[in-house]
Amino acid sequence: MEGTAVKKKPRTKANPAQKIKEAYIDFVLENGSKPVSIFKFVKELKVKEELFYDHFNSFDNVEKEIWSDMFESTIKAISAEEVYNEYSAREKLLAFFYTWIESLKSNRSFILQSIPKRMKPEITPYYLEHVRNGFKEWVADLLLEAKETEEVTTRPIISDRYDDAIWLQFLFILGFWVKDDSKSFEKTDAAIEKSVNLAFDLMGRGPLDAMVDFGKFLFQNR
């Protein structure tokens, strides 16, 4: 009886862009700095230079994509949780930051090598430009939901800047984590909880809003 030929499954080709990003991370970890040139980098990687330019036009863009990947994996992770849709807006933001920091832990060595320990929270670094766009889109939906549930109150002019304030919070938490030397980054967890709660307390209805409403009432019924 003749043996039946076993059909081999076709090998799936590695994603070239992913291969480049992984090689870039390895290079930074092993050398403590960025590659000197794209030519030398692709030569060591044993790929053609045009393959690199098919996906990226600079090392800066490689870094942007690496950070963007971490952001996208964070959004997917929290969205996959069954209880996520039951969360309040405040809880969703807390879930994001906790999960975001968890995703950064596996790349901490690369992050510490590639970004300065002193970050200016008022300036968005070039490598976070893609993350900023995605994060602000996600926050816009979050704030819309928060306004509908009255977790956040609408105020003239200020309401339009809530997303900018939360992005500054994002940069603050990242900078705090980079410098955090506590066990299991407990201080960062505390910073997340306190800063998110403060943000929602400030964006929510408070005594100042009640005073403004009372002032309007007195003016209308003077």
PLY file of the C-alpha trace (Angstrom):
ply
format ascii 1.0
element vertex 222
property float x
property float y
property float z
element edge 221
property int vertex1
property int vertex2
end_header
0.00 0.00 0.00
1.51 3.24 -1.11
1.95 5.94 1.49
-0.22 9.00 1.21
1.74 12.14 0.49
1.46 14.67 3.26
0.60 18.09 1.98
2.76 20.74 3.57
1.05 23.88 4.66
2.38 26.91 2.84
4.56 29.04 5.09
3.14 32.42 5.85
5.63 35.12 5.05
6.65 37.30 7.96
5.23 40.81 7.79
8.16 42.92 6.51
7.06 45.99 8.50
6.83 43.92 11.68
10.23 42.38 10.99
11.76 45.84 10.63
10.13 47.09 13.86
11.34 44.07 15.83
14.85 44.41 14.41
14.87 48.11 15.29
13.90 47.35 18.92
16.63 44.69 19.12
19.22 47.09 17.70
18.39 49.83 20.23
18.47 47.32 23.11
21.80 45.83 22.04
23.54 49.08 21.11
21.92 51.61 23.40
21.26 53.97 20.52
19.48 54.28 17.17
21.10 52.81 14.04
23.57 55.16 12.36
21.99 54.79 8.92
19.22 52.96 7.13
21.78 51.47 4.74
23.77 49.78 7.53
20.59 48.75 9.33
19.03 46.93 6.36
22.41 45.40 5.46
22.60 43.75 8.88
18.96 42.78 8.59
19.72 41.27 5.17
16.88 42.95 3.33
16.91 45.38 0.44
16.85 49.07 1.21
13.76 49.60 -0.94
11.86 47.15 1.29
12.44 49.49 4.22
11.19 52.47 2.23
8.10 50.53 1.16
6.94 50.77 4.79
8.86 53.61 6.45
10.69 56.74 5.35
12.82 57.16 8.48
13.67 55.64 11.84
11.36 58.21 13.43
8.46 56.62 11.56
9.51 53.18 12.78
9.32 54.46 16.35
5.92 56.04 15.74
4.58 52.71 14.51
6.06 50.81 17.47
4.26 53.13 19.89
1.11 53.03 17.80
1.13 49.21 17.96
1.28 49.33 21.77
-1.62 51.78 21.83
-3.75 49.67 19.47
-3.08 46.51 21.51
-4.22 48.39 24.64
-7.50 49.45 23.03
-8.12 45.90 21.78
-7.37 44.43 25.20
-9.78 46.63 27.15
-12.49 46.39 24.48
-12.31 42.59 24.63
-13.25 42.56 28.32
-16.89 41.48 28.77
-17.50 44.06 31.49
-15.97 46.93 29.51
-19.28 48.14 28.05
-20.75 48.26 31.53
-18.03 50.58 32.79
-18.65 54.26 33.40
-16.50 56.70 31.41
-14.30 57.18 34.47
-13.78 53.43 34.78
-12.99 53.10 31.07
-10.26 55.72 31.33
-8.85 54.00 34.41
-8.93 50.67 32.56
-7.10 52.21 29.62
-4.26 53.67 31.69
-3.80 50.52 33.80
-3.71 48.34 30.68
-1.51 50.83 28.82
1.13 50.69 31.54
0.94 46.88 31.54
1.61 46.85 27.80
4.59 49.17 28.27
6.20 46.90 30.85
7.21 44.30 28.26
9.04 47.03 26.33
10.40 49.03 29.27
14.06 48.45 28.40
13.49 49.74 24.86
11.44 52.69 26.12
14.08 53.72 28.65
16.72 53.55 25.92
14.74 55.49 23.35
13.05 58.31 25.28
14.41 60.88 27.73
13.66 60.44 31.42
12.68 64.09 31.63
9.58 64.58 29.54
7.88 67.92 29.08
4.19 67.16 29.63
3.15 70.17 27.57
4.96 68.97 24.44
3.98 65.87 22.44
7.14 63.95 21.46
7.46 63.02 17.77
7.18 59.28 18.50
3.73 59.77 20.07
2.17 61.72 17.19
0.22 58.70 15.87
-0.76 57.67 19.39
-2.03 61.18 20.10
-4.37 61.08 17.11
-5.77 57.66 18.03
-6.05 58.49 21.71
-7.90 61.76 21.11
-10.38 59.99 18.81
-11.01 57.40 21.52
-11.32 60.11 24.20
-13.80 62.06 22.04
-16.17 59.08 22.09
-15.55 58.64 25.82
-16.40 62.27 26.57
-19.54 62.11 24.43
-20.69 59.15 26.49
-19.72 60.92 29.72
-21.81 63.96 28.78
-24.81 61.76 28.03
-24.51 60.05 31.42
-23.78 63.44 33.06
-20.43 62.28 34.39
-19.04 65.34 32.64
-20.77 68.68 32.46
-20.74 70.99 29.43
-19.12 74.35 30.02
-18.58 77.22 27.56
-15.16 77.09 25.85
-13.65 74.76 28.49
-15.57 71.67 27.31
-13.89 71.89 23.92
-10.50 71.46 25.61
-11.28 68.45 27.77
-9.57 66.11 25.29
-6.41 68.23 25.36
-6.39 68.09 29.16
-6.70 64.29 29.12
-3.85 64.04 26.60
-1.67 66.06 28.99
-2.69 63.56 31.64
-1.54 60.77 29.29
1.90 62.41 28.97
2.09 62.98 32.73
1.38 59.31 33.48
3.91 58.11 30.91
6.59 60.43 32.29
5.77 59.34 35.85
6.08 55.65 34.93
9.43 56.19 33.21
10.86 57.55 36.47
8.98 55.17 38.79
11.28 52.83 40.73
8.66 51.43 43.11
7.86 47.71 43.34
5.49 46.63 40.54
5.15 50.34 39.71
2.75 50.81 42.61
3.31 54.57 42.60
2.24 54.76 38.95
-0.96 52.86 39.76
-1.67 55.38 42.51
-0.89 58.29 40.17
-3.34 56.90 37.61
-6.14 56.51 40.15
-5.68 59.93 41.70
-5.23 61.82 38.42
-8.22 60.20 36.69
-10.48 60.76 39.68
-9.34 64.38 39.90
-9.95 64.89 36.17
-13.52 63.59 36.35
-14.20 65.53 39.53
-13.11 68.70 37.75
-15.01 67.91 34.55
-18.11 66.84 36.47
-20.71 69.06 38.02
-19.43 70.75 41.16
-20.12 73.61 43.62
-18.96 76.22 41.08
-21.61 75.08 38.60
-24.27 75.30 41.30
-23.16 78.85 42.12
-23.33 79.85 38.44
-26.83 78.37 38.11
-27.94 80.18 41.25
-26.48 83.43 39.92
-28.39 82.98 36.66
-31.58 82.32 38.61
-31.16 85.49 40.68
-30.42 87.55 37.58
-33.47 86.22 35.72
-35.74 86.82 38.71
-34.35 90.12 39.95
0 1
1 2
2 3
3 4
4 5
5 6
6 7
7 8
8 9
9 10
10 11
11 12
12 13
13 14
14 15
15 16
16 17
17 18
18 19
19 20
20 21
21 22
22 23
23 24
24 25
25 26
26 27
27 28
28 29
29 30
30 31
31 32
32 33
33 34
34 35
35 36
36 37
37 38
38 39
39 40
40 41
41 42
42 43
43 44
44 45
45 46
46 47
47 48
48 49
49 50
50 51
51 52
52 53
53 54
54 55
55 56
56 57
57 58
58 59
59 60
60 61
61 62
62 63
63 64
64 65
65 66
66 67
67 68
68 69
69 70
70 71
71 72
72 73
73 74
74 75
75 76
76 77
77 78
78 79
79 80
80 81
81 82
82 83
83 84
84 85
85 86
86 87
87 88
88 89
89 90
90 91
91 92
92 93
93 94
94 95
95 96
96 97
97 98
98 99
99 100
100 101
101 102
102 103
103 104
104 105
105 106
106 107
107 108
108 109
109 110
110 111
111 112
112 113
113 114
114 115
115 116
116 117
117 118
118 119
119 120
120 121
121 122
122 123
123 124
124 125
125 126
126 127
127 128
128 129
129 130
130 131
131 132
132 133
133 134
134 135
135 136
136 137
137 138
138 139
139 140
140 141
141 142
142 143
143 144
144 145
145 146
146 147
147 148
148 149
149 150
150 151
151 152
152 153
153 154
154 155
155 156
156 157
157 158
158 159
159 160
160 161
161 162
162 163
163 164
164 165
165 166
166 167
167 168
168 169
169 170
170 171
171 172
172 173
173 174
174 175
175 176
176 177
177 178
178 179
179 180
180 181
181 182
182 183
183 184
184 185
185 186
186 187
187 188
188 189
189 190
190 191
191 192
192 193
193 194
194 195
195 196
196 197
197 198
198 199
199 200
200 201
201 202
202 203
203 204
204 205
205 206
206 207
207 208
208 209
209 210
210 211
211 212
212 213
213 214
214 215
215 216
216 217
217 218
218 219
219 220
220 221
